[in-house]
Each structure stands twice: as structure tokens, then as C-alpha cells.
Amino acid sequence: MIDDTVRAVFFDAVGTLISPREPVARTYAECAHRHGLEVSEEHVRGSFREAFARQEQIDRDAGWRTDEARERARWQAIVSEVLPGTGSCFEELWAWFASPAAWAVHAEAAEVIRELADRGLAVGIASNFDARLLGLVDAFPLLAPLRWRCAISSLIGWRKPAPGFFAYLTQLAGCPAGQILHVGDDRRNDVDGAMAAGFKAILFDPHTAVPGQDQIARLRDLLPR
């Protein structure tokens, strides 16, 4: 999947290298129950999708600009909409998703990262997250080597799919956009945004039935043959 022109590979974080240990809807519902609000996972799931989409539109209208304050505000708005009347839930959930206990590293990540690095490629993380991600990267030995090449939207000032985000990756990689591969699980942010910036891109979709040249179902399918 990686040709001889690629000199650097950046992975999206959530949904690609790491995933929540339990469904987000379950975590929200359990938190709500602890704070006296009875909601079902199904209700949370639907409300979360709608609230998340509304915040995405706000960021789109703002040209995908962001910072630490905006990221905290967007998640506070999402939690407030999904779990109304439980303001204390936000602080609990914000702290929980900063904890390594909330996350699991993809089973194939270590093998893939190690082999890419052994082949002389620069490897990094490129994520629409906030500064909490740095603590997670430090906490997982498999990811810690990528810390110095870790691009986080709230610290850069741009969210994917903004060109400014991908321009920053070329600085981290030290090579032109055409020599960088971006891998992630979101078609708009990770593939379309990267390709519009001149990057190579691959969609990671573990549920796909049709892996191809620009889409994989397993991370190890990236490894050069």
C-alpha cells in the first residue's frame, strides 16, 4: 500500500490508532445515571450524533479554526445537549477521556509503527483532538515514540480538513506533501482533506467489505511488500 515515494506516514488518533474501551453512548448513559438522569444508550447515541453534527457545522462556518478553549467549549455544548440538566457530567466525562483507562490501542498499531520506522519512514500522529492527547500518547508505550511528531488541532489552530492543518504536517515531516501518506477513518477529514492538500491518503475502515488501493480494513495492510 506504500510506494517508494512515501517518506512519512501520519495516522489519525481516535478510530485509527486508539478507540474508546466501551461505546461512547454507554459511557455517557452510565455517567448520567450517576448524576440522577435516566437515559438509554439508544437515546444518547442519537442525541450525540445530532449534537456532534451541529458543532461540526459551527467549526465549518468558522473555517475550521480552533484552539484549546474552542475544543473544551464544543465538548461542553455536546454533553449539555445530550445530557441536559447534568452540568457536572461534563467535568467527569472530560476527565475520563483524558485517562488512559478510557482508551485501547489498536492491536496492530505496534507492529505497523515499528516496521514503518524500521524502513526509514517518519511516523506521526495527526488528530482533531486537544492537549489531552499528549498525556494519552505518553501513557501508552506503543505510541510514546510518536510524541515529538504529534499534530493536534487545538494546538495547531486548525482542524482537519483545513489546508492549514496539513501544511503543519509537512513541517513536522520535513518533506513535501506529495511524499506524505495520511491514514484515518474519516473520509472527509482524513482522506479528502489530505488529498486536497496534495497528500496521499488511505481510508481505514475495519468494516469495509471491499479493501482497495485507497481503503484498508486492517492497519497491517499498509505495510510495504
Secondary structure, 3 states (H helix, E strand, C coil): CCCCCCCEEEECCECCCEEECCCHHHHHHHHHHHCCCCCCHHHHHHHHHHHHHHHHHHHHHCCCECCHHHHHHHHHHHHHHHCCCCHHHHHHHHHHCCCHHHEEECCCHHHHHHHHHHCCCEEEEEECCCCHHHHHHHHCCCCHHHHHHEEEHHHHCECCCCHHHHHHHHHHHCCCHHHEEEEECCHHHHHHHHHHCCCEEEEECCCCCCCECCEECCHHHHCCC
